[in-house]
Amino acid sequence: MSSVGVIIQARINSSRLSGKVMKTIATKPMLSYVLNQVNNSKNVDIVILATSDQSDDDIIEEFCKKQNQTFFRGSKNDLLDRYYKCAKQFNLDIIVRITSDCPLIDPELIDKMISHFMKNNNDYYSNNFEKINGDWKNSKCNFPQGMTVEICTFSTLERAWKSASSLSEREHVFPYVQFHPELFNLENEIFHHDLSHIRCTVDHPEDLEFICKIYELMPKNLDYITISEIETIIKQHPEIVKINNFFDFEEGYKISLDKERNLKK
């Protein structure tokens, strides 16, 4: 029986919105919402919050202890190393990557993708890249931004950990896998209609404003929210997408590429 673990990366400091994981939505920090969404997944054996070993992130360790949440501490900037060592410590066979700036991540989507991955012989499966004109490229795959689910085997993660060398490959965990299709069996998930104009990730104050609005409008009897419910809210209140949907979805990855180019100068 394969051990399936969700690893959620989280740091208190962010280059775009510092302290965002502990920013308040309604009455709780954003990280609580991320964990609630993920913990409602049924196909997951363990959820691990992976933060850095820097003193700045002691606050995240304390948060985890108070919430009785499993955690791991590792490299600050080498996320690939953090993920690999976390997966190795917890003996994971299948790794699901979720980021802590996605407080609306859909647990039913996580379950659906894990089920598909378990039935197919893939090395890596995600919904944030797409084959365009014969080449794999970053893509929203019709999903709202902030719904990214990446799944791989431990052997795939280990191979990437051993081979990836560039800053962007280490900071974003899976670019080495995504852009070496000759080495890995890759598959992607495309949403059945286009919701890519909805931005559900948090990198800017406007993003936080949008997320707060979604939770304010969310039916109070729900334990978690799904893409379907978000779409219903947007249909009823179409004006709220304009709060934050003008940001570039590749902004974070492009920042890494810029840093990489500056290092080579």
N, C-alpha and C positions, 0 to 999 in steps of 0.2 A: 504494500500500500504506500503510495507516494505521499510525502509530507509537503503540503502546500502552505507557503507563508507569504503574507503581504508584508512588505517592508516599506514603511512610510518615511521618507527623508524629511528632516525638519531641523532648522536652525533659527536662532533668535534674531540674528542679524542678516539682513538681505540688502543687496546693493540698490534695489529699487524701492522697497518699502520696509524699512527696518522694524523689527519686532512684530511683523505681520501675523505670525502664527499665534501670538497671544493677544491680538487685537480683539476687542469685544464685538460679538454679534448678539443682539438681544441682551442676554444676561451672562453669556459664557464666552470663553476665549475661542477663537476660530478653530484651534486644534481639537477642541472637544467635539465640534461638528464633524470634522474630518473623521475622527475616530468613531463617532456614532454611525456615520454612513458606512464605513468599512466594516465595522463590527456587526452590521446587519447582513453581511454576506454569509451564505450558508455553506459554501464550498471551500472555506478557508479553515485551516487547522490552527494557525497562530497569526496574530497581528503584532508586528514589532515596530516600534518607533525608533528610527536610527538617527541619532544626532551626532554632533561633533564632540571631540574630546577637549574642546576649548572651554575655559572657565565661563565664558559668556553663556554657554549652553547648559550650565548647571541648573538654571531655572526650568529647563525642559526635563531634566532628570527628576527634579523635585515634583514637577507636575505629574510625571509618570508614576512616581511612588505614591502620590496622593490618590491617583486614579486606579492604582493596582494594575498599571499598564506595563507590559513587557517592553524593555528598551535596550538599545545597544549604543555604544559610543565609539566613534572611529575618526578617520581623517576628516579635516575641515573642508578641504577643497577637492580632494580626490574621492569623488562620490563612488566611482567604480570600485575602488579599494574598500570603501565603507560597506557597500552592498555585498561584495564578495566575502569579506571577513564576517559580516553579520550572518549571511546565509550559511557559511561554514560552521560558525559557532552553534547555530540552531539546527544543524543537520537537515537543511531544506533540500528537497528534490526539485521542487518547482517554486520559482520566485515570481511574485507579482509586485511590480513597482508602481507605487502611488506617491504623489507629491503632496506635501502638507498645505499647499496653497490652493487646494481644490475642495472646498467645504461642501460642494454639492455632488461630489463623485457618487455615481449611481451604483449601489450594492447589487442590484439585479443585473446590471451590465457586467460587473466583476464576475458574478456567478455564471452568467451566460458564456463569457469568454474563457473562464477556467474549464467549464464543461467541454467546450469545443476543443481547447488545447489538449485536454486529457484523452480525447477520442482520436486525435490526429498526430501524426509523427512530425511535429514541428520542433525546431530549435528555439524559435522566437515568434511571437504573435502579438500584434498590437493594433491600435486604432489611431496612430499618429504619423503614419507614413503610407505612401501610395506609389505604385508604379505609374509614372507619367512619361510618355514617349520613350518607353523602354527602360527608364532608369527609376530607381527608388528615390523618392524625395519626401521631405517633411510635408505633412498634410493634416488638415483637420478631419478628413475623411467623412465630411458631412455632420460630424458630431459638434455639439457646443464645445467651445474651448473650455478646458477644465474637466474633461471626461476621459483623459488619457489613462489607459490601462495597458501596461507592458508585461508580458509573461515570457519566461524562458526557463530552460532546464538549468540545473546547477552546472553541468558540463559546459553549456554555452557561456554562462557567466564567467566560469573559470578560464575558458579560452580567451574571452575578451580581456579579462583581468591580466592575463599573461602577455597579451599581444598589443593591446591598445597603448599608444605612446603620446599622442597629441593632447594638448590641454582640453580641447573640446570633447575628445573621446573619454577623458577621465572625469570631466565635470558633469557630463550628461548621461553617463552610464552605458547607454546602448548605441551611440552613433557607429562605433566600430562594427557592431553586429549588423546594423541596418544597411550600412554602405559597403558590406562585403558579402553580397548575395552568393558569390561563388563558394563561400566557406560554410554558409549556414542555410538551413531550410526555413525560409521566411514565409509568413502569411499575415495578411492584414484584415481588419474588420471595417466595413463601410456601413454607415447608418443608412436606413432605407429611404430617408428624404433629408433635404438639406436644412440643418439647423446651425450651420457654422457662423451665422451672424450673431449668435448668442454667446456671450463671454462670461464663463462661470469660474474663472481663475482669479487669484488676487495678487497683483503686483503693484497696484496704484491705489490711491485713496478712492478714486472713482469705482474701482472694482469692489472695494469693501462696501461702498454705498449701494451698489447693485445687489450684492449678496444679502445685505441687511434688508433690502426691499423684498427680495424673493422670500426670505424667511418670515417677514412681516405678513406677506400675502399667502403664505403656505397654509393649507387647512390644518387646524390645530390638533386634529385627531390622528395625524400621521406620525409614525415612529421615525420615518426617514422619507426623503424625497427622491423621486425618480425623474428621468428625462421627460417622461410623459407628463408628469405633473408640472414640471418647469415650463414645458411647451404650452400647457393649458393656461398657466399664469400669464405668459407672454401674449397669448392670444387675447386675453382679457385686458391686459395692460401693455399694449405694444410700444408705448412711449418709453418704457424703462430700459429697453435695449440700448437706447441712445446715450445712456449714462456712461457707458464704458466700451462700446464695441468698436471704437476707432483705433484701438491699440493693435500693433503688429503681433500676430500670434507667435512669430519666430523671434521675438525681441530678445529673450534670454539666451537662445542659442547663438544669435548674431553677436551678442556681447562677448561670449566666449571666443567666437571666431576672431573678433577684433582684438581681443587680448592676445590671442595666439599669433596674429600677424604682427602686433607690436613687439612681442618677444623675439621675433625673427629678425627685426630691423637692427 
